[in-house]
């Protein structure tokens, strides 16, 4: 794929520590359409973010078309 996010981290917010914690690190330069990550253990957070590390070289722009997070209340 010419336009894709290749490497990234998914981080969750720890409000009590006023910091971000990495829960997923995707490396290897894959440019697949869909990726799914199952965490080893549950995480409770009110915020999460994706930190883009590298993108496909077509134009150097990161594009995330959809982002979903599932969990139990």
C-alpha positions in Angstrom: 0.0 0.0 0.0 1.3 3.4 -0.9 -0.6 5.3 1.9 -0.6 3.5 5.2 0.5 3.8 8.8 3.3 1.2 9.2 4.6 1.4 12.8 2.9 2.9 15.9 2.3 2.7 19.6 -1.1 2.6 21.4 -1.0 4.3 24.7 -3.5 4.6 27.6 -3.7 7.5 30.0 -3.0 7.0 33.7 -4.7 10.0 35.3 -3.4 9.4 38.8 0.2 9.3 37.6 -0.4 12.0 35.0 1.3 9.9 32.3 0.8 7.7 29.3 1.6 4.0 29.2 2.3 2.0 26.0 0.1 -1.1 25.7 0.9 -2.0 22.1 4.0 -1.4 20.0 3.5 -2.4 16.3 6.8 -2.6 14.4 7.9 -4.3 11.2 6.6 -1.9 8.6 3.5 -3.8 7.7 1.0 -1.9 5.6 -2.1 -4.0 6.0 -5.6 -2.6 5.9 -6.9 -3.9 9.2 -5.1 -4.7 12.4 -6.4 -5.9 15.7 -4.6 -6.1 19.0 -5.8 -8.1 22.0 -4.2 -6.9 25.2 -2.6 -9.4 27.6 -4.6 -8.1 30.5 -7.5 -5.6 30.8 -6.8 -1.9 31.1 -9.2 0.7 32.5 -8.7 4.2 31.0 -10.8 7.1 29.9 -8.4 8.1 27.1 -6.1 6.3 24.6 -4.0 7.5 21.7 -2.1 6.2 18.7 1.4 7.5 18.3 2.6 7.1 14.7 6.2 6.1 14.3 6.4 5.6 10.5 4.2 5.8 7.4 4.4 4.5 3.9 6.5 6.8 1.8 4.0 7.9 -0.8 3.4 11.3 0.8 4.5 11.0 4.4 1.0 11.5 5.8 -0.6 9.3 8.4 -4.1 8.3 7.7 -6.3 6.4 10.2 -9.8 5.9 8.8 -11.3 4.1 11.7 -10.3 3.3 15.2 -12.3 1.2 17.6 -11.8 0.0 21.2 -13.9 -2.6 22.9 -14.2 -3.6 26.5 -16.3 -4.6 29.3 -17.9 -1.9 31.6 
